[in-house]
Structure formats: C-alpha cells, structure tokens
Amino acid sequence: PSTRDLAEAVLDLAERAPIAVILTAELAPGSEGAALRLRALGSHGHRTTEIPLGPLLDEAAEEMLTVILGSEVDAVTRMGLVREAEGNPLYVEELARALLEGGLEPRGRTWTVTVRTDLLPPALENLLVARIDRLPAGARQLAPVAAAIGRTFPVAVLEEVSGTDVRDGLTALLRAEIVREVRRYPVFECSFTHGLLHDAALSTLTPTRKRELYARIAAAFESLYADSLDDHVERLAHYHAQAGNLPKAFSYAERARSGATSGPS
C-alpha cells in the first residue's frame, strides 16, 4: 500500500485505540497531503486538530544557520541568507548547505561568501521547478511569463503579453500558492509568494525566450500605461535593457534619473 493508504488506515485505527497520529504534509491542491487532510477533517474531524505553520522568525532562522554553518559566518552573509529564505526552513537549509559545498572561504576569523548568491542552489531549484511542473499546463506556461514581468506583476500586463485569457491559469497559480493577490484597486496585481519561487520560474526560460518576453512586456507597459509612463520608467529601462534595446533602455534610465534629481514640484 502507499504511504497515504497506510496513513488513512492509521487514522481509522485512532477511533478504536488510544493513539495519536501526527502528520506533516504539503497542502498544494491535488497533492497527497491535501487529500489526506480532507480525509482527516471529513471522517475524523471530531478528533483532528490543525496547526498551520507560519514562516520562521528571523531569530529562529539564524539559529538554524548557526547549527548548519557554525557561528563564524560573517553577519552580512547571515542576514542575506535569512532575507533570501523568507522564513522557509527548507530554503534556509538548502541555501546554507550550498554555501558549505564550496561557497565559503575564510576571512580572518570569519567565513565569507565567494559564490554568486543570486543563483539558486541546484537542489533547491530542482525542488521549486518540480512544484511548477506539477501545475496544469496553462498555469505552468503562465508562471515564467509572470516571473519575467517581476515578482509583483499587473495582471493586465500578463494578459497583454500572453495574448490569451489568463483567468484559469492565474486561478491555478493562486490555488497552488505560487502567487497571491496583492491588490485589486486601482490595478489588479499579484505577487509570487516567495522570491525563490519567482527565481525558479524565471530560470525555466531560455535566453532567447527571455529577450522576446522582455520586449513584449515593455511594449505592453507602453501601451497600457501610455498616460502614466513616468510612473514606470525604471521598469521600462530594465525591460528594454534585458530585451537588448539599449537606446530605449538608456532613454528611460535618463528619464528616471531626471525625475529623481528634480523631485516633486
């Protein structure tokens, strides 16, 4: 029998014997954990207690890092890892272990990062990409497009760039907790629930596909926000630079610099 079959049998046994069953599970829609949760609440709700786990506090994440890396890692590195992990203990562990596997070197009495920290550790990237790969086809194709727009993205831009109705795919991303709604007014925006999920979705794009998407994203912003481009000049400079359109990137960067220098009138 599968692990789920065994767990369900033990749940039934709890009705007849004085035992406690403690389970931890991923609750993504369609997962074994989600199915087991429904079974527990539906058939044994009178005996079931749920304890949702929130993100780790920074202090707890630092304690994990001390266990894995020791206390000699410099403060800047430690704070950077805590910030990147955003309270997820698995991410804390994988990021720390990636540094242990060749990303640290001694600097006096401390250890300093010697590898690029903007690259996901392979084990963590594989884990996150696998989570995206389990999505329905529409959502799976939508995730990297949304990631190219940014961690937080206007849904209207996503729809314009995709050229299709994104409602079903976006709903699947929301249900799987890949993204969450940020606001509905004045602009409907969503955001990736974790920065590393955003990075993983972006990593699935080829360089050619990235350049193509960035060009389309820039065009979408210029079309949708033609009356308020000054509010988006920094993003437009980034998109055009990534698309290889350096003259336009420079033009928008100059507008951003001029606006920052002049300040409000």
C-alpha positions as CSV (number, residue, x, y, z in Angstrom):
1,P,0.0,0.0,0.0
2,S,1.0,3.6,-0.5
3,T,2.0,5.9,2.4
4,R,-1.3,7.6,2.0
5,D,-3.2,4.3,2.3
6,L,-1.2,3.4,5.4
7,A,-1.9,6.9,6.9
8,E,-5.6,6.5,6.3
9,A,-5.7,3.1,7.9
10,V,-3.9,4.5,11.0
11,L,-6.4,7.4,11.1
12,D,-9.3,4.8,11.2
13,L,-7.4,2.9,13.9
14,A,-7.4,6.1,16.1
15,E,-11.2,5.7,16.5
16,R,-10.7,2.4,18.3
17,A,-7.3,2.7,20.1
18,P,-5.8,5.5,22.3
19,I,-3.1,6.6,19.8
20,A,-2.1,10.0,18.4
21,V,-1.3,10.4,14.8
22,I,1.0,13.4,13.9
23,L,1.4,14.2,10.3
24,T,3.2,16.9,8.4
25,A,2.1,17.4,4.8
26,E,2.3,19.6,1.7
27,L,-1.2,21.0,1.1
28,A,-0.9,22.1,-2.5
29,P,-4.1,21.4,-4.5
30,G,-4.0,17.8,-5.8
31,S,-1.2,16.7,-3.6
32,E,-1.4,13.6,-1.4
33,G,-1.1,15.8,1.7
34,A,-4.2,17.8,0.6
35,A,-6.2,14.6,0.0
36,L,-5.2,13.2,3.4
37,R,-6.2,16.4,5.1
38,L,-9.6,16.3,3.6
39,R,-10.0,12.7,4.7
40,A,-8.9,13.5,8.3
41,L,-11.3,16.5,8.5
42,G,-14.2,14.7,6.8
43,S,-14.1,11.4,8.5
44,H,-12.3,12.3,11.8
45,G,-13.0,16.0,12.2
46,H,-14.0,15.5,15.9
47,R,-10.5,14.2,16.6
48,T,-8.5,16.3,14.2
49,T,-6.5,19.4,15.2
50,E,-4.7,21.5,12.6
51,I,-1.6,23.6,13.4
52,P,-0.8,25.8,10.4
53,L,2.9,26.6,10.3
54,G,3.8,30.2,9.6
55,P,7.3,31.4,8.5
56,L,10.2,31.2,10.8
57,L,11.1,34.3,12.7
58,D,14.5,35.8,11.8
59,E,15.8,34.7,15.2
60,A,14.8,31.1,14.5
61,A,16.3,31.2,11.0
62,E,19.6,32.5,12.5
63,E,19.6,29.6,15.0
64,M,19.3,27.1,12.1
65,L,22.2,28.8,10.3
66,T,24.3,28.5,13.4
67,V,23.6,24.8,13.6
68,I,24.5,24.3,9.9
69,L,27.3,26.8,9.3
70,G,28.6,27.4,12.8
71,S,28.9,30.8,14.4
72,E,31.8,32.1,12.4
73,V,29.9,33.2,9.2
74,D,30.0,37.0,8.9
75,A,26.9,39.0,9.8
76,V,26.3,40.3,6.3
77,T,26.2,36.7,4.8
78,R,24.0,35.5,7.7
79,M,21.5,38.4,7.2
80,G,21.5,37.8,3.4
81,L,20.6,34.1,3.8
82,V,17.8,34.9,6.3
83,R,16.4,37.5,3.9
84,E,16.6,35.2,0.9
85,A,14.9,32.3,2.7
86,E,11.9,34.5,3.8
87,G,11.2,32.3,6.8
88,N,11.1,28.9,4.9
89,P,13.2,26.4,6.9
90,L,13.8,24.2,3.9
91,Y,15.2,27.2,2.0
92,V,17.3,28.2,4.9
93,E,18.8,24.7,5.0
94,E,19.4,24.4,1.2
95,L,20.9,27.9,0.9
96,A,23.2,27.3,3.8
97,R,24.3,23.8,2.5
98,A,25.0,25.3,-0.9
99,L,27.5,27.7,0.7
100,L,29.1,24.8,2.6
101,E,29.7,22.9,-0.6
102,G,32.2,25.5,-1.9
103,G,30.8,28.9,-1.5
104,L,32.6,29.9,1.7
105,E,36.2,30.8,2.3
106,P,38.0,32.0,5.5
107,R,38.5,35.8,6.0
108,G,40.4,36.2,9.2
109,R,38.2,34.8,12.0
110,T,35.0,34.6,9.9
111,W,33.8,32.9,6.7
112,T,32.8,34.9,3.6
113,V,30.6,34.1,0.6
114,T,32.7,33.5,-2.5
115,V,30.0,32.4,-5.0
116,R,27.1,34.3,-6.6
117,T,24.2,34.3,-4.2
118,D,21.7,35.3,-6.9
119,L,21.9,31.8,-8.4
120,L,19.7,29.1,-6.9
121,P,21.4,26.0,-5.4
122,P,20.7,23.2,-7.9
123,A,18.8,21.0,-5.3
124,L,16.6,23.9,-4.3
125,E,16.0,25.0,-7.9
126,N,15.0,21.4,-8.9
127,L,12.6,21.3,-6.0
128,L,10.9,24.6,-6.9
129,V,10.8,23.9,-10.6
130,A,9.2,20.5,-9.9
131,R,6.5,22.3,-8.0
132,I,5.8,24.5,-11.0
133,D,5.9,21.5,-13.3
134,R,3.1,19.8,-11.4
135,L,0.7,22.7,-12.3
136,P,-1.9,22.3,-15.1
137,A,-0.5,23.2,-18.5
138,G,-2.0,26.7,-18.7
139,A,-0.6,27.7,-15.3
140,R,2.7,26.1,-16.0
141,Q,3.1,28.2,-19.1
142,L,1.9,31.3,-17.4
143,A,4.3,31.2,-14.4
144,P,7.5,32.1,-16.3
145,V,5.8,34.9,-18.2
146,A,4.6,36.4,-14.9
147,A,8.1,36.0,-13.5
148,A,9.6,37.9,-16.4
149,I,7.3,40.9,-15.5
150,G,8.6,40.8,-12.0
151,R,7.9,39.3,-8.6
152,T,4.9,41.6,-8.4
153,F,3.1,41.9,-11.7
154,P,0.0,43.7,-13.0
155,V,-2.5,41.1,-14.3
156,A,-3.4,43.3,-17.2
157,V,0.2,43.2,-18.4
158,L,0.3,39.5,-18.0
159,E,-2.8,39.1,-20.1
160,E,-1.5,41.5,-22.8
161,V,1.8,39.7,-23.1
162,S,0.2,36.2,-23.0
163,G,-2.3,37.2,-25.7
164,T,-4.9,35.0,-24.1
165,D,-7.4,34.9,-21.3
166,V,-5.3,34.2,-18.2
167,R,-8.1,33.7,-15.7
168,D,-7.9,29.9,-15.5
169,G,-4.1,29.8,-15.4
170,L,-4.0,32.5,-12.8
171,T,-6.6,30.8,-10.6
172,A,-4.5,27.6,-10.7
173,L,-1.4,29.6,-9.6
174,L,-3.4,31.2,-6.8
175,R,-4.8,27.9,-5.6
176,A,-1.3,26.3,-5.7
177,E,0.0,29.2,-3.7
178,I,2.6,30.0,-6.3
179,V,1.3,33.6,-6.4
180,R,-1.1,35.6,-4.2
181,E,-3.3,38.6,-4.8
182,V,-1.7,41.9,-3.7
183,R,-4.5,44.3,-4.5
184,R,-7.5,44.8,-6.8
185,Y,-7.7,48.6,-7.0
186,P,-6.6,50.7,-8.7
187,V,-4.6,48.0,-10.5
188,F,-5.2,44.2,-10.1
189,E,-1.7,42.9,-9.1
190,C,-0.4,39.6,-7.9
191,S,2.9,38.6,-6.5
192,F,4.9,35.4,-6.2
193,T,4.6,34.0,-2.7
194,H,8.3,33.6,-2.4
195,G,11.2,35.3,-4.1
196,L,12.9,31.9,-4.8
197,L,9.7,30.7,-6.5
198,H,9.9,33.7,-8.7
199,D,13.6,33.0,-9.5
200,A,12.8,29.3,-10.2
201,A,10.0,30.2,-12.7
202,L,12.3,32.7,-14.4
203,S,15.1,30.0,-14.6
204,T,12.9,27.9,-16.9
205,L,13.1,30.4,-19.7
206,T,15.8,30.2,-22.4
207,P,17.8,33.4,-23.1
208,T,16.1,33.8,-26.5
209,R,12.6,33.4,-24.9
210,K,13.6,35.9,-22.1
211,R,14.6,38.6,-24.6
212,E,11.4,38.1,-26.6
213,L,9.3,38.3,-23.5
214,Y,11.0,41.4,-22.1
215,A,10.4,43.2,-25.5
216,R,6.7,42.3,-25.3
217,I,6.5,43.3,-21.7
218,A,8.0,46.7,-22.4
219,A,5.5,47.1,-25.3
220,A,2.6,46.1,-23.0
221,F,3.6,48.7,-20.4
222,E,3.9,51.4,-23.1
223,S,0.5,50.6,-24.4
224,L,-1.4,50.1,-21.2
225,Y,0.2,52.9,-19.3
226,A,0.7,55.4,-22.1
227,D,-0.7,58.2,-19.9
228,S,1.5,57.5,-16.9
229,L,4.8,56.2,-18.3
230,D,6.7,58.3,-15.9
231,D,5.5,56.0,-13.1
232,H,7.1,53.0,-14.8
233,V,10.4,54.4,-16.3
234,E,12.7,52.3,-14.1
235,R,10.9,49.1,-15.0
236,L,10.8,50.1,-18.7
237,A,14.6,50.8,-18.6
238,H,15.1,47.3,-17.2
239,Y,12.8,45.5,-19.7
240,H,14.4,47.2,-22.7
241,A,17.9,46.5,-21.4
242,Q,17.0,42.8,-21.0
243,A,15.5,42.8,-24.5
244,G,18.7,44.2,-25.9
245,N,17.2,47.5,-26.9
246,L,19.9,49.7,-25.3
247,P,18.9,53.1,-26.8
248,K,15.4,52.8,-25.3
249,A,16.8,51.5,-22.1
250,F,19.2,54.4,-21.8
251,S,16.4,56.9,-22.6
252,Y,14.1,55.6,-19.9
253,A,17.1,55.4,-17.4
254,E,17.8,59.1,-18.1
255,R,14.1,59.9,-17.5
256,A,14.3,58.0,-14.2
257,R,17.4,59.9,-13.2
258,S,16.0,63.2,-14.2
259,G,12.8,62.6,-12.2
260,A,14.8,61.5,-9.2
261,T,17.0,64.6,-9.4
262,S,14.2,67.1,-9.9
263,G,12.0,65.7,-7.2
264,P,8.4,66.8,-6.6
265,S,7.5,70.3,-7.8
